[in-house]
Amino acid sequence: MKKENRQTFIMFLLAFLIGFFVVSLVEVLRSSFGPLGPDVQLASAVSPLAEIPAAPASFAELAEKLKPAVVNISTTKTIRAGDALETPFGSPFDRSPWGDDFFGRFFGDTPRREFKQKSLGSGFIISHDGYIFTNNHVVEQADKILVKLSDEKEYEAKIIGKDKNTDIALIKIKPDSSLPVVELGDSDELRVGSWVLAIGNPFGLEQTVTAGIVSAKGRVIGAGPYDNFIQTDASINPGNSGGPLFNMGGKVIGINTAIVAQGQGIGFAIPINMAKNILPDLKTKGMVSRGWIGVAVQDITEDILQGLNLKDRNGALIAEVFEGDPADKAGVKTGDVAVEVNGKKVKDTHEFSRVIASSHVGNKISVKVMRDGKEYTFQVVVAERKDETAIAGVRGKSEGLGMTVQEITPEIARHLGVSSKTGVVVAEVQEGSPADEVGIRSGDIILQVNKVKISSLKDYLREISKKQATQSILFLIKRGKATFFVPLRK
């Protein structure tokens, strides 16, 4: 072969091999990563990400439509010196059903100097004739409530109903004409990452609009026994309390309520479904009737999980069944693990309490429990949960002694760590009275009167009345872990 032909052949062979390599490489890339070139646009068009709506170009039209139904609320209330001052936003983190202020709330305190405090909040109109949703802490104990509409008109409002446990209140004004209203949405359908809009009165800056997304759902922040907050990064500040949180359809899905003071972009709203559920009670009774079946529950820890041979930590462990209450009558026992209520799975004690509380009084509910590895289902008739006044129990005043005592209810017994049949508890001691002079305090438990065992308020009053002639009484007192006798003369 001539030299020129040999060079041509080699060049042709190299070109063929390079072409073959390039074609093979393209096929490998196509099989590994899918179509290239123009086909990529087609693949993107059917991507799941394409179903997520883009951020709104503007909130202007939505805000303009919604603002007329949002109101500013200013209140004046009487505060006693020494009370915890509540900001216009309130302090829900300080509230606890059985906290350190237990005896202060139930048994009262000594009189203190009074002064006036002014506060600001927000609300939204839910009926053309002037019903307005807001937070309980915005209007609680207010001497005067003034509502200012978006058109600058002002009306004095009255409280129709309120519920401290959920921090929701319903107030009413008497407008001159029909009012614009909001539409209430469905907070259960809300998704994390959804866009939301908040309108309110932060720091007195009327009709302020802020936007953000839903950061989380079902938050428990220690505000009350039925916490189930929506977390959002839409700016919420003092004065936004009671204002609405809207979805992009212009429907209210939450009531703005709380912030984390040390954080940024962390606000909380009450799900609107919670407000809708209690609205009939607030309108007709001024308070909320909640379900009660007579059990104390606790979360399942890892140790309890192993000790009871459970599959997982879902459910609520029944720590106590109160004698004579609905659960006891139905057959529920201490040690059972409640896993379902009316077919709804129970995740933890908080969810269990919410479901029971939202059940209608008188209805029969199905409670499924795990007991020794087996499932049992009980039909429990829901009773009405007593409010704090009823829970505090019946009191008896001891004439001439300067103190008031009361029955030990199951709630008080759990707080003190005693049996409900252990004597009576001292509710209040009058300053300078005989009881005060011998050192008796609120919270002391009276076990005996003149060496007679006391199991009820009836026992106590009977024994006190026996010694009216001699005017001398010997008490056996339990205070914490200590037990001692206290002699007292009228």
C-alpha positions as CSV (number, residue, x, y, z in Angstrom):
1,M,0.0,0.0,0.0
2,K,1.3,3.4,-0.9
3,K,2.2,5.8,1.8
4,E,-0.5,8.3,0.8
5,N,-3.2,5.6,0.8
6,R,-2.0,4.2,4.2
7,Q,-2.3,7.7,5.8
8,T,-5.8,8.2,4.3
9,F,-6.9,4.8,5.7
10,I,-5.6,5.6,9.2
11,M,-7.4,9.0,9.2
12,F,-10.6,7.4,8.1
13,L,-10.3,4.7,10.8
14,L,-9.7,7.3,13.5
15,A,-12.7,9.4,12.3
16,F,-14.9,6.3,12.5
17,L,-13.7,5.4,15.9
18,I,-14.2,8.9,17.2
19,G,-17.7,9.0,15.7
20,F,-18.6,5.7,17.2
21,F,-17.4,6.8,20.6
22,V,-19.4,10.0,20.5
23,V,-22.6,8.2,19.5
24,S,-22.2,5.6,22.3
25,L,-21.6,8.4,24.8
26,V,-24.8,10.2,23.8
27,E,-26.8,7.0,24.2
28,V,-25.3,6.3,27.6
29,L,-26.2,9.8,28.8
30,R,-29.7,9.6,27.3
31,S,-30.4,6.3,29.1
32,S,-29.0,7.6,32.4
33,F,-30.5,11.1,32.6
34,G,-33.5,11.0,30.2
35,P,-34.1,13.0,27.1
36,L,-31.7,15.9,26.3
37,G,-32.1,19.0,24.3
38,P,-35.6,20.4,23.6
39,D,-37.2,17.3,25.3
40,V,-36.0,18.6,28.7
41,Q,-38.7,21.3,28.6
42,L,-41.4,18.6,28.1
43,A,-40.1,16.6,31.1
44,S,-40.2,19.7,33.3
45,A,-43.7,20.5,32.3
46,V,-45.0,17.3,33.9
47,S,-42.8,17.6,37.1
48,P,-44.6,17.6,40.4
49,L,-43.0,20.9,41.2
50,A,-45.1,22.4,38.4
51,E,-48.2,21.8,40.5
52,I,-47.0,24.1,43.3
53,P,-48.4,27.7,42.7
54,A,-45.8,30.4,42.4
55,A,-45.6,33.3,44.9
56,P,-48.3,35.9,44.3
57,A,-47.0,38.8,42.2
58,S,-48.9,41.1,44.6
59,F,-51.2,40.9,47.6
60,A,-52.7,44.3,46.9
61,E,-56.1,43.2,45.5
62,L,-56.6,40.6,48.2
63,A,-55.7,43.1,51.0
64,E,-58.0,45.8,49.6
65,K,-60.9,43.3,49.6
66,L,-60.3,42.0,53.1
67,K,-59.3,45.0,55.2
68,P,-62.9,46.5,55.6
69,A,-63.9,43.4,57.7
70,V,-60.9,43.8,60.1
71,V,-61.3,46.0,63.2
72,N,-59.1,47.6,65.8
73,I,-60.0,47.0,69.4
74,S,-58.9,49.2,72.4
75,T,-59.8,48.3,76.0
76,T,-59.5,49.8,79.4
77,K,-59.3,47.4,82.4
78,T,-58.7,47.7,86.1
79,I,-55.4,46.2,87.3
80,R,-54.3,45.5,90.9
81,A,-50.8,46.4,91.8
82,G,-48.7,43.3,91.9
83,D,-50.7,41.5,89.3
84,A,-48.8,40.3,86.2
85,L,-49.3,43.0,83.6
86,E,-50.5,41.7,80.3
87,T,-49.2,43.3,77.2
88,P,-51.6,44.2,74.4
89,F,-50.6,40.9,72.9
90,G,-51.0,39.0,76.1
91,S,-48.7,36.3,77.6
92,P,-50.2,32.9,76.8
93,F,-46.9,31.1,77.6
94,D,-47.5,32.0,81.3
95,R,-50.8,30.3,81.5
96,S,-51.0,26.8,82.9
97,P,-54.1,24.8,84.0
98,W,-52.4,23.9,87.3
99,G,-49.4,26.1,87.6
100,D,-47.7,27.9,90.5
101,D,-50.6,30.4,90.7
102,F,-53.0,27.5,91.5
103,F,-54.0,28.7,95.0
104,G,-54.0,32.3,93.9
105,R,-56.6,31.6,91.2
106,F,-58.8,29.4,93.4
107,F,-58.4,30.9,96.8
108,G,-57.9,34.6,96.2
109,D,-55.4,37.1,97.5
110,T,-55.1,40.1,99.7
111,P,-56.5,43.4,98.4
112,R,-54.0,45.6,96.4
113,R,-54.0,49.1,94.9
114,E,-55.9,49.4,91.6
115,F,-55.1,51.4,88.5
116,K,-56.2,51.5,84.8
117,Q,-54.5,49.8,82.0
118,K,-55.2,50.5,78.3
119,S,-54.6,47.8,75.7
120,L,-54.8,47.4,71.9
121,G,-55.8,44.4,69.8
122,S,-57.5,43.3,66.6
123,G,-60.6,41.4,65.5
124,F,-62.7,40.5,62.5
125,I,-66.4,40.8,61.7
126,I,-68.2,37.5,61.1
127,S,-71.8,38.7,60.8
128,H,-73.4,41.7,59.1
129,D,-75.1,42.7,62.4
130,G,-71.8,43.1,64.3
131,Y,-70.5,39.8,65.8
132,I,-66.7,39.9,66.0
133,F,-64.1,37.3,66.8
134,T,-61.0,38.2,68.8
135,N,-58.8,36.8,71.6
136,N,-60.0,36.3,75.1
137,H,-56.8,38.0,76.5
138,V,-57.6,41.1,74.5
139,V,-61.0,41.7,76.2
140,E,-60.8,39.7,79.4
141,Q,-61.7,41.8,82.5
142,A,-62.1,44.9,80.3
143,D,-64.2,47.7,81.8
144,K,-64.7,49.2,78.4
145,I,-64.2,47.8,74.8
146,L,-64.1,50.2,71.9
147,V,-64.2,48.8,68.3
148,K,-62.9,51.0,65.4
149,L,-63.9,50.0,61.9
150,S,-61.9,50.6,58.7
151,D,-64.0,53.6,57.9
152,E,-63.0,55.2,61.2
153,K,-66.4,54.7,62.9
154,E,-66.2,53.7,66.5
155,Y,-68.6,51.6,68.6
156,E,-68.6,50.3,72.1
157,A,-68.7,46.5,72.3
158,K,-69.9,44.0,74.9
159,I,-68.6,40.5,75.5
160,I,-71.1,37.8,74.3
161,G,-68.9,34.8,75.2
162,K,-65.3,33.9,76.0
163,D,-63.2,30.9,76.5
164,K,-59.9,31.2,78.4
165,N,-58.7,27.7,77.5
166,T,-58.6,28.4,73.8
167,D,-58.1,32.2,74.1
168,I,-61.1,33.0,72.0
169,A,-63.8,35.6,72.6
170,L,-66.9,36.7,70.8
171,I,-67.9,40.4,71.1
172,K,-70.8,42.4,69.6
173,I,-71.4,45.9,68.5
174,K,-74.6,47.6,67.3
175,P,-73.7,49.1,63.9
176,D,-75.7,51.8,62.1
177,S,-75.8,49.7,58.9
178,S,-74.9,46.3,57.5
179,L,-71.2,45.5,58.0
180,P,-68.7,43.8,55.6
181,V,-67.8,40.3,56.9
182,V,-65.0,37.7,56.4
183,E,-65.6,34.2,55.1
184,L,-64.4,31.4,57.5
185,G,-62.3,28.7,55.9
186,D,-61.3,25.2,56.8
187,S,-58.0,25.2,58.7
188,D,-57.8,21.4,58.5
189,E,-57.1,21.7,54.8
190,L,-54.2,24.1,55.3
191,R,-50.8,22.8,54.2
192,V,-47.4,23.6,55.5
193,G,-45.8,26.0,53.0
194,S,-49.1,27.6,52.0
195,W,-49.1,31.4,51.6
196,V,-51.0,33.4,54.2
197,L,-51.9,37.0,54.9
198,A,-52.2,38.7,58.3
199,I,-54.1,41.9,58.9
200,G,-54.2,43.7,62.3
201,N,-53.3,46.6,64.5
202,P,-49.6,46.0,65.6
203,F,-48.4,48.7,68.0
204,G,-51.5,50.8,67.1
205,L,-50.5,50.9,63.4
206,E,-54.0,50.4,62.0
207,Q,-54.8,48.0,59.1
208,T,-51.3,46.7,58.8
209,V,-50.9,43.9,56.2
210,T,-48.1,41.3,56.4
211,A,-47.6,38.1,54.4
212,G,-45.7,34.8,54.9
213,I,-46.2,31.1,54.8
214,V,-47.5,28.4,57.1
215,S,-44.4,27.1,58.9
216,A,-45.9,24.3,60.8
217,K,-49.3,22.9,62.1
218,G,-50.4,21.4,65.4
219,R,-47.9,23.3,67.6
220,V,-48.1,22.9,71.4
221,I,-46.7,26.0,73.1
222,G,-48.0,25.7,76.6
223,A,-50.8,28.3,76.2
224,G,-53.5,26.0,77.4
225,P,-54.8,22.4,77.6
226,Y,-56.1,22.5,74.0
227,D,-53.0,23.9,72.1
228,N,-53.1,23.2,68.4
229,F,-51.5,26.3,66.9
230,I,-50.7,27.2,63.3
231,Q,-47.1,28.5,63.1
232,T,-46.4,31.2,60.5
233,D,-43.5,33.5,59.6
234,A,-45.9,36.3,58.6
235,S,-45.0,39.2,60.8
236,I,-47.2,39.2,64.0
237,N,-46.6,41.8,66.7
238,P,-48.2,43.1,69.9
239,G,-51.6,44.5,68.8
240,N,-52.1,41.8,66.1
241,S,-53.8,39.6,68.8
242,G,-57.3,38.6,67.7
243,G,-56.7,39.6,64.1
244,P,-57.3,37.2,61.1
245,L,-54.9,35.0,59.2
246,F,-56.1,34.6,55.6
247,N,-55.4,32.0,53.0
248,M,-55.0,33.0,49.3
249,G,-58.7,32.4,48.7
250,G,-59.4,35.3,51.2
251,K,-60.8,33.0,53.8
252,V,-59.9,33.2,57.5
253,I,-58.0,30.1,58.6
254,G,-56.6,31.3,61.9
255,I,-56.8,33.9,64.7
256,N,-53.4,35.5,65.4
257,T,-52.6,35.0,69.0
258,A,-48.9,34.6,70.1
259,I,-45.3,35.3,69.3
260,V,-42.0,34.1,70.5
261,A,-40.5,37.3,71.8
262,Q,-36.9,36.2,71.4
263,G,-37.4,34.9,67.9
264,Q,-38.0,36.4,64.5
265,G,-40.7,35.1,62.0
266,I,-42.3,32.8,64.6
267,G,-45.9,33.6,65.2
268,F,-48.9,31.4,66.1
269,A,-52.6,31.4,65.2
270,I,-55.5,29.5,66.6
271,P,-57.0,27.3,63.8
272,I,-60.4,28.8,62.7
273,N,-62.1,25.3,63.0
274,M,-61.6,25.5,66.7
275,A,-63.3,28.8,66.8
276,K,-66.2,27.6,64.6
277,N,-66.7,24.6,66.9
278,I,-67.3,26.7,70.0
279,L,-69.1,29.6,68.3
280,P,-72.6,28.2,69.1
281,D,-71.8,27.9,72.8
282,L,-70.3,31.3,72.9
283,K,-73.4,32.8,71.3
284,T,-76.0,31.0,73.3
285,K,-74.3,30.4,76.7
286,G,-71.4,32.8,76.9
287,M,-69.1,30.0,77.7
288,V,-68.0,26.6,76.3
289,S,-69.3,23.2,77.4
290,R,-66.6,20.6,77.0
291,G,-66.7,16.8,77.2
292,W,-65.3,14.8,80.1
293,I,-65.1,11.1,80.6
294,G,-63.3,11.1,84.0
295,V,-59.7,9.9,83.3
296,A,-56.2,11.3,83.8
297,V,-53.8,10.5,81.0
298,Q,-50.1,10.6,80.4
299,D,-47.8,10.2,77.3
300,I,-46.1,6.9,76.6
301,T,-42.3,7.1,77.3
302,E,-39.7,4.7,76.0
303,D,-39.6,3.0,79.4
304,I,-43.4,2.6,79.5
305,L,-43.4,1.3,75.9
306,Q,-41.1,-1.5,77.0
307,G,-42.8,-2.1,80.3
308,L,-46.2,-2.6,78.7
309,N,-44.9,-4.4,75.6
310,L,-46.5,-1.9,73.2
311,K,-45.8,-1.7,69.5
312,D,-45.2,2.1,69.4
313,R,-45.6,5.3,71.5
314,N,-48.9,6.3,69.9
315,G,-51.9,6.7,72.2
316,A,-52.6,8.0,75.7
317,L,-51.9,5.9,78.8
318,I,-54.8,6.0,81.3
319,A,-53.1,6.9,84.6
320,E,-56.3,7.2,86.6
321,V,-60.0,6.4,86.2
322,F,-62.2,8.5,88.5
323,E,-64.7,6.4,90.4
324,G,-68.3,6.9,89.2
325,D,-67.4,8.9,86.2
326,P,-68.3,7.9,82.6
327,A,-65.1,5.9,81.8
328,D,-65.3,4.0,85.0
329,K,-69.0,3.1,84.3
330,A,-68.1,2.0,80.8
331,G,-65.3,-0.4,81.9
332,V,-62.1,1.6,81.2
333,K,-59.3,0.7,83.6
334,T,-56.1,2.3,84.8
335,G,-53.2,1.0,82.6
336,D,-55.3,0.9,79.5
337,V,-53.8,2.7,76.5
338,A,-56.4,4.8,74.5
339,V,-55.5,4.4,70.8
340,E,-58.7,5.6,69.1
341,V,-61.7,7.8,69.8
342,N,-64.7,7.4,67.4
343,G,-62.4,5.8,64.8
344,K,-59.9,8.6,65.0
345,K,-56.4,7.5,65.9
346,V,-54.9,9.1,69.0
347,K,-51.3,10.2,68.7
348,D,-50.7,11.5,72.3
349,T,-52.4,12.8,75.4
350,H,-52.8,16.3,74.0
351,E,-54.7,15.0,71.0
352,F,-56.8,12.7,73.2
353,S,-57.8,15.6,75.5
354,R,-58.7,17.8,72.5
355,V,-60.9,15.1,71.0
356,I,-62.7,14.3,74.3
357,A,-63.2,18.0,75.1
358,S,-64.7,18.7,71.7
359,S,-67.2,15.8,72.0
360,H,-70.8,16.9,72.7
361,V,-72.1,16.4,76.2
362,G,-74.6,13.5,76.3
363,N,-73.2,11.8,73.2
364,K,-71.9,8.2,73.3
365,I,-68.4,7.9,72.0
366,S,-66.4,4.8,71.1
367,V,-63.0,4.5,72.9
368,K,-60.7,1.8,71.7
369,V,-57.9,0.8,74.2
370,M,-55.1,-1.7,74.3
371,R,-55.0,-3.9,77.4
372,D,-52.5,-6.7,77.9
373,G,-51.9,-6.8,74.1
374,K,-55.6,-7.1,73.3
375,E,-58.0,-4.5,71.8
376,Y,-61.1,-3.5,73.7
377,T,-63.7,-1.0,72.7
378,F,-66.0,0.8,75.2
379,Q,-69.0,3.0,74.6
380,V,-68.6,6.0,76.9
381,V,-71.3,8.6,77.5
382,V,-69.7,12.1,77.6
383,A,-70.3,14.2,80.6
384,E,-69.8,17.9,81.0
385,R,-66.4,19.0,82.2
386,K,-66.7,21.4,85.2
387,D,-65.3,24.8,84.9
388,E,-62.6,26.1,87.3
389,T,-65.3,27.5,89.7
390,A,-66.9,24.1,90.0
391,I,-63.5,22.3,90.2
392,A,-62.6,24.6,93.1
393,G,-65.3,22.8,95.1
394,V,-67.7,23.8,97.8
395,R,-66.3,26.1,100.5
396,G,-67.1,26.5,104.1
397,K,-66.3,29.5,106.2
398,S,-65.4,29.0,109.8
399,E,-67.0,31.9,111.8
400,G,-64.6,33.3,114.4
401,L,-61.5,31.5,113.0
402,G,-60.8,33.8,110.0
403,M,-60.3,31.1,107.5
404,T,-62.2,29.3,104.7
405,V,-61.8,25.7,103.8
406,Q,-63.1,23.5,101.0
407,E,-63.4,20.0,99.7
408,I,-60.3,18.4,98.1
409,T,-61.4,17.8,94.5
410,P,-59.6,15.3,92.3
411,E,-57.8,18.2,90.5
412,I,-56.6,19.7,93.8
413,A,-55.7,16.3,95.1
414,R,-53.4,15.7,92.1
415,H,-51.8,19.1,92.5
416,L,-51.1,18.5,96.2
417,G,-50.2,14.8,95.8
418,V,-52.8,13.5,98.2
419,S,-56.0,11.5,98.2
420,S,-59.3,13.4,97.6
421,K,-60.5,11.8,100.8
422,T,-57.7,13.3,102.9
423,G,-59.3,16.0,104.9
424,V,-60.1,19.5,103.7
425,V,-57.9,22.2,102.3
426,V,-57.5,25.7,103.7
427,A,-58.6,28.0,100.8
428,E,-58.1,31.4,102.4
429,V,-56.8,32.9,105.7
430,Q,-57.9,36.4,106.8
431,E,-55.0,38.6,107.8
432,G,-54.9,39.2,111.6
433,S,-57.4,36.5,112.3
434,P,-56.9,33.7,114.9
435,A,-56.0,31.3,112.2
436,D,-53.4,33.7,110.8
437,E,-51.9,34.3,114.3
438,V,-51.3,30.6,114.9
439,G,-49.6,30.2,111.4
440,I,-52.3,28.4,109.4
441,R,-51.7,29.1,105.7
442,S,-53.6,28.7,102.4
443,G,-53.0,25.2,101.0
444,D,-52.7,23.5,104.5
445,I,-54.6,20.3,104.7
446,I,-56.7,19.8,107.9
447,L,-56.6,16.0,108.7
448,Q,-58.3,16.1,112.1
449,V,-60.4,18.4,114.3
450,N,-60.1,17.6,118.0
451,K,-58.6,14.2,117.1
452,V,-61.6,13.3,114.9
453,K,-60.6,12.3,111.3
454,I,-61.9,14.6,108.6
455,S,-62.8,13.2,105.2
456,S,-65.2,15.9,103.9
457,L,-66.3,19.5,104.4
458,K,-69.4,18.1,106.1
459,D,-67.2,16.3,108.7
460,Y,-65.2,19.5,109.2
461,L,-68.3,21.8,109.8
462,R,-69.8,19.2,112.1
463,E,-66.7,19.0,114.4
464,I,-66.2,22.8,114.4
465,S,-69.8,23.4,115.5
466,K,-69.4,21.0,118.5
467,K,-66.8,23.2,120.2
468,Q,-68.6,26.5,120.1
469,A,-69.1,26.4,123.9
470,T,-65.4,25.8,124.9
471,Q,-64.1,28.0,122.0
472,S,-61.0,25.7,121.8
473,I,-60.0,23.6,118.8
474,L,-57.1,21.3,118.0
475,F,-56.2,20.9,114.4
476,L,-53.9,18.2,112.8
477,I,-52.4,19.9,109.8
478,K,-50.5,18.5,106.9
479,R,-48.2,20.9,105.1
480,G,-46.0,19.4,102.4
481,K,-44.3,16.4,103.9
482,A,-44.8,17.7,107.5
483,T,-47.7,16.9,109.8
484,F,-48.3,18.8,113.1
485,F,-50.9,19.9,115.6
486,V,-52.1,23.5,115.9
487,P,-54.2,24.6,118.8
488,L,-56.5,27.5,118.1
489,R,-58.9,29.6,120.2
490,K,-61.7,31.8,118.7
